[in-house]
Amino acid sequence: MEGPDCAGGAGEAARALEQARLEDAVRGLVESPDGRTFLRWLIHGAGVFRAVYPQSHAEAAFQEGRRTVGLSVLQLCVNVGAGDKLLNNEMNDEVNHG
């Protein structure tokens, strides 16, 4: 049977597979101190936890786009149960790894 419902189902399955692969990648990164350092760098560099007041609309759009990417990465971390580990153990990683 073909039709819009089948195409939608295939699209949903592809999105679910992509989401699962991304979550597996994040789990792998969170397992190592270097991976956690990279994720923290990405999230902080994206300005997720920073308030900015851009001078122009173009700069505001750029900043918001960058922040949206950081929020997506942070959401992936939360989805796999790594949000607390990532954000609360920063000092432990620096002491044990650095």
Secondary structure, 3 states (H helix, E strand, C coil): CCCHHHHHHHHHHHHHHHHHHHHHHHHHHHCCHHHHHHHHHHHHHCCCCCCCCCCCHHHHHHHHHHHHHHHHHHHHHHHCCCHHHHHHCHHHHHHHHC
